[in-house]
C-alpha cells in the first residue's frame, strides 16, 4: 500500500459530515495495518448521567478497526460483521484515543 492510499483514507474520514459537524476536532493517522483516531470529548456527547454515551465509544472503535483493515485493502469495501465492547469506566472530558491494528 502506498502513503497516498493512507492519505486518501484520512481525507475520506475527515471529510465525512459527521466528523466535520458533530465530532469536531477529530484527527486520524493511518499507516499500514494501523489507524489511530483522537476525538476531543464534548459535553454534547454526554448522556443523562453526564458521561460519554456508548455510541461514541462504538463509533470510534468501529472506525479505527475499519481504517486499519482498509489500509491493507484497495479493491473491496470492508464491513464490520461483529463487534463487542466492554466498558470499564465512563469518560467525561479530555481526548479519547482509539487505535486499530492488524497483527
N, CA, C and O atoms as a GROMACS GRO file, in nm:
protein
  412
    1UNK      N    1   0.083  -0.118   0.000
    1UNK     CA    2   0.000   0.000   0.000
    1UNK      C    3   0.088   0.124   0.000
    1UNK      O    4   0.198   0.126   0.055
    2UNK      N    5   0.037   0.226  -0.062
    2UNK     CA    6   0.115   0.349  -0.074
    2UNK      C    7   0.072   0.450   0.032
    2UNK      O    8  -0.038   0.442   0.087
    3UNK      N    9   0.160   0.543   0.059
    3UNK     CA   10   0.131   0.652   0.152
    3UNK      C   11   0.012   0.732   0.100
    3UNK      O   12  -0.069   0.781   0.178
    4UNK      N   13   0.001   0.747  -0.032
    4UNK     CA   14  -0.113   0.820  -0.089
    4UNK      C   15  -0.246   0.750  -0.057
    4UNK      O   16  -0.346   0.817  -0.033
    5UNK      N   17  -0.247   0.617  -0.056
    5UNK     CA   18  -0.368   0.542  -0.018
    5UNK      C   19  -0.407   0.579   0.125
    5UNK      O   20  -0.525   0.601   0.153
    6UNK      N   21  -0.310   0.587   0.215
    6UNK     CA   22  -0.339   0.623   0.355
    6UNK      C   23  -0.393   0.765   0.364
    6UNK      O   24  -0.488   0.790   0.438
    7UNK      N   25  -0.333   0.858   0.290
    7UNK     CA   26  -0.380   0.997   0.293
    7UNK      C   27  -0.522   1.010   0.236
    7UNK      O   28  -0.603   1.088   0.286
    8UNK      N   29  -0.552   0.932   0.129
    8UNK     CA   30  -0.689   0.933   0.073
    8UNK      C   31  -0.790   0.886   0.178
    8UNK      O   32  -0.897   0.946   0.192
    9UNK      N   33  -0.756   0.780   0.250
    9UNK     CA   34  -0.845   0.730   0.355
    9UNK      C   35  -0.864   0.835   0.465
    9UNK      O   36  -0.975   0.855   0.514
   10UNK      N   37  -0.756   0.902   0.503
   10UNK     CA   38  -0.766   1.007   0.605
   10UNK      C   39  -0.856   1.120   0.559
   10UNK      O   40  -0.939   1.169   0.635
   11UNK      N   41  -0.840   1.162   0.433
   11UNK     CA   42  -0.924   1.269   0.380
   11UNK      C   43  -1.070   1.226   0.375
   11UNK      O   44  -1.160   1.305   0.405
   12UNK      N   45  -1.094   1.101   0.337
   12UNK     CA   46  -1.230   1.049   0.332
   12UNK      C   47  -1.294   1.055   0.471
   12UNK      O   48  -1.407   1.100   0.486
   13UNK      N   49  -1.221   1.009   0.571
   13UNK     CA   50  -1.272   1.007   0.708
   13UNK      C   51  -1.300   1.148   0.759
   13UNK      O   52  -1.408   1.177   0.810
   14UNK      N   53  -1.202   1.236   0.745
   14UNK     CA   54  -1.217   1.372   0.797
   14UNK      C   55  -1.320   1.453   0.718
   14UNK      O   56  -1.375   1.550   0.771
   15UNK      N   57  -1.346   1.415   0.594
   15UNK     CA   58  -1.442   1.486   0.511
   15UNK      C   59  -1.587   1.445   0.536
   15UNK      O   60  -1.678   1.511   0.486
   16UNK      N   61  -1.609   1.338   0.610
   16UNK     CA   62  -1.746   1.293   0.637
   16UNK      C   63  -1.819   1.398   0.722
   16UNK      O   64  -1.763   1.452   0.817
   17UNK      N   65  -1.943   1.426   0.686
   17UNK     CA   66  -2.021   1.528   0.757
   17UNK      C   67  -2.022   1.505   0.908
   17UNK      O   68  -2.008   1.600   0.984
   18UNK      N   69  -2.040   1.382   0.951
   18UNK     CA   70  -2.048   1.356   1.095
   18UNK      C   71  -1.920   1.395   1.167
   18UNK      O   72  -1.924   1.443   1.280
   19UNK      N   73  -1.805   1.375   1.102
   19UNK     CA   74  -1.679   1.411   1.166
   19UNK      C   75  -1.652   1.561   1.159
   19UNK      O   76  -1.591   1.617   1.250
   20UNK      N   77  -1.697   1.625   1.054
   20UNK     CA   78  -1.678   1.770   1.041
   20UNK      C   79  -1.774   1.847   1.130
   20UNK      O   80  -1.738   1.951   1.185
   21UNK      N   81  -1.898   1.798   1.144
   21UNK     CA   82  -2.002   1.875   1.211
   21UNK      C   83  -2.033   1.830   1.353
   21UNK      O   84  -2.069   1.913   1.437
   22UNK      N   85  -2.021   1.702   1.381
   22UNK     CA   86  -2.056   1.651   1.515
   22UNK      C   87  -1.930   1.624   1.597
   22UNK      O   88  -1.920   1.669   1.712
   23UNK      N   89  -1.836   1.552   1.540
   23UNK     CA   90  -1.712   1.516   1.611
   23UNK      C   91  -1.601   1.612   1.572
   23UNK      O   92  -1.498   1.572   1.517
   24UNK      N   93  -1.622   1.739   1.600
   24UNK     CA   94  -1.528   1.844   1.562
   24UNK      C   95  -1.394   1.824   1.633
   24UNK      O   96  -1.390   1.788   1.750
   25UNK      N   97  -1.287   1.848   1.560
   25UNK     CA   98  -1.154   1.834   1.617
   25UNK      C   99  -1.097   1.693   1.605
   25UNK      O  100  -0.989   1.665   1.656
   26UNK      N  101  -1.171   1.606   1.539
   26UNK     CA  102  -1.126   1.467   1.520
   26UNK      C  103  -0.998   1.464   1.437
   26UNK      O  104  -0.982   1.541   1.342
   27UNK      N  105  -0.907   1.375   1.475
   27UNK     CA  106  -0.787   1.352   1.393
   27UNK      C  107  -0.774   1.202   1.367
   27UNK      O  108  -0.823   1.120   1.444
   28UNK      N  109  -0.708   1.169   1.257
   28UNK     CA  110  -0.683   1.029   1.223
   28UNK      C  111  -0.546   1.019   1.158
   28UNK      O  112  -0.507   1.105   1.078
   29UNK      N  113  -0.476   0.914   1.193
   29UNK     CA  114  -0.347   0.883   1.130
   29UNK      C  115  -0.351   0.738   1.088
   29UNK      O  116  -0.379   0.649   1.169
   30UNK      N  117  -0.324   0.715   0.961
   30UNK     CA  118  -0.329   0.579   0.906
   30UNK      C  119  -0.193   0.542   0.851
   30UNK      O  120  -0.127   0.621   0.783
   31UNK      N  121  -0.153   0.421   0.881
   31UNK     CA  122  -0.034   0.361   0.820
   31UNK      C  123  -0.067   0.215   0.794
   31UNK      O  124  -0.179   0.172   0.821
   32UNK      N  125   0.026   0.140   0.742
   32UNK     CA  126  -0.001   0.001   0.705
   32UNK      C  127  -0.048  -0.080   0.826
   32UNK      O  128   0.028  -0.102   0.921
   33UNK      N  129  -0.174  -0.124   0.821
   33UNK     CA  130  -0.229  -0.208   0.926
   33UNK      C  131  -0.263  -0.137   1.055
   33UNK      O  132  -0.283  -0.203   1.158
   34UNK      N  133  -0.270  -0.005   1.053
   34UNK     CA  134  -0.292   0.069   1.178
   34UNK      C  135  -0.367   0.200   1.150
   34UNK      O  136  -0.342   0.270   1.052
   35UNK      N  137  -0.460   0.230   1.241
   35UNK     CA  138  -0.532   0.358   1.237
   35UNK      C  139  -0.547   0.408   1.380
   35UNK      O  140  -0.587   0.334   1.468
   36UNK      N  141  -0.514   0.535   1.401
   36UNK     CA  142  -0.528   0.598   1.532
   36UNK      C  143  -0.621   0.718   1.517
   36UNK      O  144  -0.598   0.806   1.434
   37UNK      N  145  -0.726   0.719   1.598
   37UNK     CA  146  -0.825   0.826   1.594
   37UNK      C  147  -0.830   0.892   1.730
   37UNK      O  148  -0.832   0.824   1.833
   38UNK      N  149  -0.833   1.024   1.731
   38UNK     CA  150  -0.849   1.100   1.855
   38UNK      C  151  -0.964   1.199   1.838
   38UNK      O  152  -0.977   1.264   1.735
   39UNK      N  153  -1.047   1.208   1.943
   39UNK     CA  154  -1.161   1.299   1.941
   39UNK      C  155  -1.167   1.372   2.074
   39UNK      O  156  -1.168   1.308   2.180
   40UNK      N  157  -1.170   1.504   2.072
   40UNK     CA  158  -1.192   1.579   2.196
   40UNK      C  159  -1.336   1.554   2.244
   40UNK      O  160  -1.431   1.570   2.167
   41UNK      N  161  -1.350   1.517   2.368
   41UNK     CA  162  -1.483   1.489   2.423
   41UNK      C  163  -1.555   1.620   2.448
   41UNK      O  164  -1.502   1.713   2.508
   42UNK      N  165  -1.678   1.624   2.400
   42UNK     CA  166  -1.765   1.741   2.417
   42UNK      C  167  -1.881   1.701   2.506
   42UNK      O  168  -1.924   1.585   2.504
   43UNK      N  169  -1.933   1.794   2.584
   43UNK     CA  170  -2.048   1.759   2.667
   43UNK      C  171  -2.172   1.729   2.583
   43UNK      O  172  -2.270   1.677   2.635
   44UNK      N  173  -2.168   1.760   2.453
   44UNK     CA  174  -2.278   1.722   2.365
   44UNK      C  175  -2.280   1.570   2.342
   44UNK      O  176  -2.380   1.517   2.293
   45UNK      N  177  -2.172   1.501   2.378
   45UNK     CA  178  -2.165   1.354   2.367
   45UNK      C  179  -2.221   1.286   2.492
   45UNK      O  180  -2.232   1.164   2.494
   46UNK      N  181  -2.255   1.362   2.595
   46UNK     CA  182  -2.295   1.307   2.725
   46UNK      C  183  -2.440   1.258   2.725
   46UNK      O  184  -2.527   1.316   2.661
   47UNK      N  185  -2.462   1.150   2.801
   47UNK     CA  186  -2.599   1.104   2.827
   47UNK      C  187  -2.648   1.170   2.956
   47UNK      O  188  -2.582   1.259   3.009
   48UNK      N  189  -2.763   1.128   3.006
   48UNK     CA  190  -2.826   1.194   3.120
   48UNK      C  191  -2.742   1.188   3.248
   48UNK      O  192  -2.760   1.272   3.336
   49UNK      N  193  -2.650   1.093   3.258
   49UNK     CA  194  -2.564   1.082   3.377
   49UNK      C  195  -2.434   1.162   3.360
   49UNK      O  196  -2.341   1.145   3.439
   50UNK      N  197  -2.428   1.248   3.259
   50UNK     CA  198  -2.313   1.337   3.234
   50UNK      C  199  -2.182   1.265   3.208
   50UNK      O  200  -2.076   1.309   3.253
   51UNK      N  201  -2.189   1.156   3.135
   51UNK     CA  202  -2.069   1.088   3.088
   51UNK      C  203  -2.091   1.057   2.939
   51UNK      O  204  -2.203   1.065   2.889
   52UNK      N  205  -1.984   1.022   2.870
   52UNK     CA  206  -1.992   1.000   2.727
   52UNK      C  207  -2.082   0.881   2.694
   52UNK      O  208  -2.070   0.774   2.754
   53UNK      N  209  -2.172   0.902   2.599
   53UNK     CA  210  -2.266   0.800   2.555
   53UNK      C  211  -2.193   0.686   2.485
   53UNK      O  212  -2.093   0.708   2.416
   54UNK      N  213  -2.241   0.564   2.504
   54UNK     CA  214  -2.178   0.445   2.445
   54UNK      C  215  -2.167   0.448   2.294
   54UNK      O  216  -2.079   0.384   2.238
   55UNK      N  217  -2.255   0.521   2.228
   55UNK     CA  218  -2.248   0.528   2.082
   55UNK      C  219  -2.118   0.592   2.034
   55UNK      O  220  -2.070   0.561   1.925
   56UNK      N  221  -2.062   0.681   2.114
   56UNK     CA  222  -1.936   0.747   2.077
   56UNK      C  223  -1.822   0.646   2.085
   56UNK      O  224  -1.737   0.641   1.995
   57UNK      N  225  -1.819   0.565   2.191
   57UNK     CA  226  -1.717   0.460   2.202
   57UNK      C  227  -1.725   0.368   2.080
   57UNK      O  228  -1.625   0.340   2.015
   58UNK      N  229  -1.847   0.321   2.052
   58UNK     CA  230  -1.863   0.228   1.941
   58UNK      C  231  -1.817   0.288   1.809
   58UNK      O  232  -1.745   0.224   1.734
   59UNK      N  233  -1.859   0.412   1.781
   59UNK     CA  234  -1.821   0.475   1.655
   59UNK      C  235  -1.670   0.481   1.640
   59UNK      O  236  -1.616   0.445   1.535
   60UNK      N  237  -1.602   0.525   1.744
   60UNK     CA  238  -1.457   0.540   1.735
   60UNK      C  239  -1.388   0.404   1.718
   60UNK      O  240  -1.298   0.390   1.635
   61UNK      N  241  -1.429   0.305   1.796
   61UNK     CA  242  -1.368   0.173   1.786
   61UNK      C  243  -1.394   0.110   1.650
   61UNK      O  244  -1.304   0.052   1.590
   62UNK      N  245  -1.517   0.123   1.601
   62UNK     CA  246  -1.551   0.070   1.469
   62UNK      C  247  -1.472   0.140   1.360
   62UNK      O  248  -1.420   0.075   1.269
   63UNK      N  249  -1.461   0.272   1.369
   63UNK     CA  250  -1.384   0.349   1.270
   63UNK      C  251  -1.236   0.309   1.271
   63UNK      O  252  -1.177   0.290   1.165
   64UNK      N  253  -1.178   0.296   1.389
   64UNK     CA  254  -1.036   0.260   1.398
   64UNK      C  255  -1.012   0.121   1.340
   64UNK      O  256  -0.914   0.099   1.268
   65UNK      N  257  -1.100   0.027   1.370
   65UNK     CA  258  -1.086  -0.108   1.316
   65UNK      C  259  -1.102  -0.107   1.164
   65UNK      O  260  -1.024  -0.169   1.092
   66UNK      N  261  -1.204  -0.036   1.116
   66UNK     CA  262  -1.229  -0.029   0.973
   66UNK      C  263  -1.108   0.027   0.898
   66UNK      O  264  -1.063  -0.033   0.800
   67UNK      N  265  -1.055   0.140   0.944
   67UNK     CA  266  -0.946   0.203   0.869
   67UNK      C  267  -0.815   0.127   0.881
   67UNK      O  268  -0.730   0.136   0.792
   68UNK      N  269  -0.796   0.052   0.988
   68UNK     CA  270  -0.678  -0.035   0.995
   68UNK      C  271  -0.686  -0.141   0.886
   68UNK      O  272  -0.586  -0.168   0.818
   69UNK      N  273  -0.802  -0.201   0.868
   69UNK     CA  274  -0.821  -0.301   0.761
   69UNK      C  275  -0.815  -0.234   0.624
   69UNK      O  276  -0.748  -0.284   0.533
   70UNK      N  277  -0.884  -0.121   0.608
   70UNK     CA  278  -0.886  -0.052   0.479
   70UNK      C  279  -0.747  -0.007   0.435
   70UNK      O  280  -0.724   0.011   0.316
   71UNK      N  281  -0.656   0.010   0.530
   71UNK     CA  282  -0.519   0.048   0.493
   71UNK      C  283  -0.450  -0.062   0.414
   71UNK      O  284  -0.354  -0.037   0.342
   72UNK      N  285  -0.500  -0.186   0.428
   72UNK     CA  286  -0.439  -0.300   0.361
   72UNK      C  287  -0.515  -0.345   0.237
   72UNK      O  288  -0.467  -0.430   0.162
   73UNK      N  289  -0.634  -0.288   0.214
   73UNK     CA  290  -0.722  -0.334   0.107
   73UNK      C  291  -0.763  -0.215   0.020
   73UNK      O  292  -0.810  -0.113   0.070
   74UNK      N  293  -0.744  -0.230  -0.112
   74UNK     CA  294  -0.785  -0.123  -0.203
   74UNK      C  295  -0.895  -0.166  -0.299
   74UNK      O  296  -0.957  -0.081  -0.362
   75UNK      N  297  -0.919  -0.296  -0.311
   75UNK     CA  298  -1.008  -0.343  -0.418
   75UNK      C  299  -1.150  -0.376  -0.375
   75UNK      O  300  -1.235  -0.402  -0.460
   76UNK      N  301  -1.179  -0.376  -0.244
   76UNK     CA  302  -1.314  -0.402  -0.196
   76UNK      C  303  -1.345  -0.310  -0.079
   76UNK      O  304  -1.255  -0.254  -0.016
   77UNK      N  305  -1.474  -0.295  -0.050
   77UNK     CA  306  -1.519  -0.216   0.064
   77UNK      C  307  -1.540  -0.314   0.179
   77UNK      O  308  -1.621  -0.406   0.167
   78UNK      N  309  -1.469  -0.297   0.288
   78UNK     CA  310  -1.481  -0.389   0.402
   78UNK      C  311  -1.595  -0.346   0.493
   78UNK      O  312  -1.632  -0.228   0.497
   79UNK      N  313  -1.651  -0.443   0.565
   79UNK     CA  314  -1.763  -0.418   0.655
   79UNK      C  315  -1.737  -0.483   0.790
   79UNK      O  316  -1.667  -0.584   0.799
   80UNK      N  317  -1.793  -0.425   0.893
   80UNK     CA  318  -1.789  -0.486   1.026
   80UNK      C  319  -1.901  -0.589   1.033
   80UNK      O  320  -2.016  -0.557   1.001
   81UNK      N  321  -1.870  -0.711   1.076
   81UNK     CA  322  -1.974  -0.812   1.089
   81UNK      C  323  -2.000  -0.850   1.235
   81UNK      O  324  -2.104  -0.907   1.267
   82UNK      N  325  -1.905  -0.819   1.322
   82UNK     CA  326  -1.925  -0.847   1.464
   82UNK      C  327  -1.840  -0.750   1.545
   82UNK      O  328  -1.726  -0.719   1.509
   83UNK      N  329  -1.898  -0.704   1.654
   83UNK     CA  330  -1.825  -0.610   1.738
   83UNK      C  331  -1.874  -0.627   1.881
   83UNK      O  332  -1.993  -0.642   1.905
   84UNK      N  333  -1.782  -0.626   1.974
   84UNK     CA  334  -1.817  -0.637   2.116
   84UNK      C  335  -1.735  -0.535   2.195
   84UNK      O  336  -1.614  -0.523   2.175
   85UNK      N  337  -1.801  -0.463   2.283
   85UNK     CA  338  -1.735  -0.360   2.362
   85UNK      C  339  -1.769  -0.382   2.508
   85UNK      O  340  -1.886  -0.398   2.544
   86UNK      N  341  -1.668  -0.384   2.592
   86UNK     CA  342  -1.686  -0.388   2.737
   86UNK      C  343  -1.638  -0.255   2.792
   86UNK      O  344  -1.522  -0.218   2.774
   87UNK      N  345  -1.726  -0.184   2.859
   87UNK     CA  346  -1.692  -0.053   2.916
   87UNK      C  347  -1.656  -0.070   3.062
   87UNK      O  348  -1.729  -0.133   3.138
   88UNK      N  349  -1.544  -0.013   3.102
   88UNK     CA  350  -1.497  -0.026   3.240
   88UNK      C  351  -1.525   0.096   3.325
   88UNK      O  352  -1.553   0.084   3.444
   89UNK      N  353  -1.517   0.213   3.265
   89UNK     CA  354  -1.546   0.336   3.338
   89UNK      C  355  -1.585   0.443   3.238
   89UNK      O  356  -1.544   0.437   3.122
   90UNK      N  357  -1.663   0.540   3.282
   90UNK     CA  358  -1.708   0.644   3.189
   90UNK      C  359  -1.602   0.751   3.165
   90UNK      O  360  -1.516   0.776   3.250
   91UNK      N  361  -1.610   0.812   3.048
   91UNK     CA  362  -1.529   0.929   3.017
   91UNK      C  363  -1.619   1.051   3.024
   91UNK      O  364  -1.735   1.046   2.984
   92UNK      N  365  -1.566   1.159   3.076
   92UNK     CA  366  -1.643   1.282   3.091
   92UNK      C  367  -1.583   1.395   3.008
   92UNK      O  368  -1.656   1.473   2.946
   93UNK      N  369  -1.450   1.404   3.008
   93UNK     CA  370  -1.384   1.512   2.933
   93UNK      C  371  -1.247   1.466   2.887
   93UNK      O  372  -1.206   1.353   2.914
   94UNK      N  373  -1.177   1.554   2.819
   94UNK     CA  374  -1.044   1.522   2.767
   94UNK      C  375  -1.052   1.479   2.622
   94UNK      O  376  -1.142   1.518   2.548
   95UNK      N  377  -0.956   1.397   2.583
   95UNK     CA  378  -0.948   1.346   2.445
   95UNK      C  379  -0.949   1.194   2.454
   95UNK      O  380  -0.873   1.135   2.530
   96UNK      N  381  -1.035   1.133   2.376
   96UNK     CA  382  -1.038   0.987   2.372
   96UNK      C  383  -0.960   0.941   2.248
   96UNK      O  384  -0.973   0.998   2.140
   97UNK      N  385  -0.880   0.837   2.267
   97UNK     CA  386  -0.792   0.786   2.160
   97UNK      C  387  -0.825   0.640   2.137
   97UNK      O  388  -0.831   0.561   2.232
   98UNK      N  389  -0.844   0.604   2.012
   98UNK     CA  390  -0.868   0.464   1.974
   98UNK      C  391  -0.764   0.422   1.871
   98UNK      O  392  -0.730   0.499   1.781
   99UNK      N  393  -0.716   0.302   1.884
   99UNK     CA  394  -0.615   0.251   1.792
   99UNK      C  395  -0.661   0.116   1.740
   99UNK      O  396  -0.689   0.024   1.816
  100UNK      N  397  -0.668   0.106   1.608
  100UNK     CA  398  -0.697  -0.022   1.543
  100UNK      C  399  -0.570  -0.074   1.480
  100UNK      O  400  -0.497   0.000   1.414
  101UNK      N  401  -0.542  -0.205   1.502
  101UNK     CA  402  -0.419  -0.265   1.447
  101UNK      C  403  -0.449  -0.404   1.391
  101UNK      O  404  -0.527  -0.480   1.448
  102UNK      N  405  -0.387  -0.433   1.280
  102UNK     CA  406  -0.391  -0.567   1.221
  102UNK      C  407  -0.256  -0.629   1.248
  102UNK      O  408  -0.153  -0.575   1.206
  103UNK      N  409  -0.256  -0.739   1.317
  103UNK     CA  410  -0.128  -0.803   1.352
  103UNK      C  411  -0.117  -0.940   1.292
  103UNK      O  412  -0.016  -1.008   1.312
   0.00000   0.00000   0.00000
